[in-house]
């Protein structure tokens, strides 16, 4: 199969680009200025530098995580183990910004 990533006319239901590159999933936790915890997985995430440490996160649209990062300048990157896969999936739900997503995922927040 020839895949032209510019034209992107592959005919598949899902864009095959995501399957072409192995990548980790970054599980970002942030706090809003009101102290509401947000937890969300990001498949467009990776480490891009060691010195200094830089991570890159690709956001599609203005999501709660990005709003919180812009407002506070802080976030934590977590890595979900296989045992946490269901909690990570639950944390991908689209919910209102006031929803405490650790509870939604069945997790407790540690500091």
C-alpha positions in Angstrom: 0.0 0.0 0.0 1.2 3.5 -0.8 0.2 6.0 1.8 0.4 9.7 0.9 0.3 11.5 4.3 -0.2 14.9 2.6 -3.3 13.9 0.6 -4.5 11.6 3.3 -6.9 9.9 0.9 -6.3 6.3 2.2 -9.9 5.3 2.3 -9.8 3.8 5.8 -12.2 4.6 8.6 -9.3 5.6 10.9 -6.2 7.5 9.8 -3.4 4.9 9.5 -0.8 7.4 10.6 -1.5 6.7 14.2 -0.7 3.0 13.7 2.6 3.7 11.8 4.5 5.1 14.8 4.7 3.4 18.2 4.2 5.9 20.9 3.5 5.9 24.6 0.4 7.4 26.1 0.9 10.3 28.4 -1.6 10.4 31.2 -1.7 14.1 32.2 -3.0 15.3 35.6 -3.6 19.0 36.1 -5.4 21.2 38.6 -7.7 24.0 37.6 -7.3 27.4 39.4 -10.2 26.3 41.5 -8.4 23.1 42.6 -10.4 20.7 40.5 -8.3 17.7 39.4 -8.3 16.8 35.7 -6.9 13.5 34.4 -6.7 12.6 30.7 -4.8 10.4 28.4 -2.9 11.9 25.4 -1.7 9.6 22.6 0.3 12.5 21.0 2.9 12.6 23.8 6.6 11.9 23.9 9.9 12.9 25.4 11.9 15.1 23.0 15.0 16.1 25.0 17.1 14.9 27.9 19.0 18.0 28.8 16.9 19.9 29.6 14.0 17.6 30.0 11.3 18.4 27.5 8.1 16.6 26.7 5.7 17.4 23.9 2.0 17.0 24.1 -0.3 17.4 21.1 -3.7 18.8 21.9 -6.6 18.7 19.5 -8.7 21.7 20.5 -8.8 23.6 23.8 -9.3 20.8 26.3 -9.5 21.1 30.1 -5.9 19.9 30.5 -4.6 22.6 28.2 -6.7 25.3 29.9 -5.4 24.2 33.3 -1.8 24.2 32.1 -2.2 27.6 30.6 -3.7 29.0 33.8 -1.3 27.4 36.3 1.8 26.6 34.3 1.9 23.1 35.9 1.1 19.5 35.0 2.3 16.0 35.8 2.9 13.2 33.3 1.9 9.8 34.6 2.3 6.5 32.9 -0.5 4.0 33.0 0.5 0.4 33.6 -1.4 -2.5 32.1 -3.3 -2.9 35.4 -4.5 0.7 35.1 -5.7 0.5 31.5 -9.4 0.5 32.4 -9.0 3.5 34.7 -7.1 5.3 31.9 -9.9 4.5 29.5 -12.5 5.9 32.0 -10.5 9.1 32.3 -10.8 9.7 28.6 -14.6 10.5 28.9 -15.7 13.9 27.8 -17.1 15.5 31.0 -17.7 19.0 32.3 -14.6 20.8 33.8 -16.1 20.5 37.3 -16.0 16.7 37.3 -13.3 15.3 39.5 -11.8 12.9 37.1 -9.7 10.8 39.5 -13.0 9.7 41.1 -14.5 9.1 37.6 -11.6 6.8 36.9 -11.9 5.0 40.3 -8.5 6.4 41.5 -7.3 8.5 44.4 -5.0 11.4 44.0 -1.7 11.4 45.8 0.4 14.5 46.4 
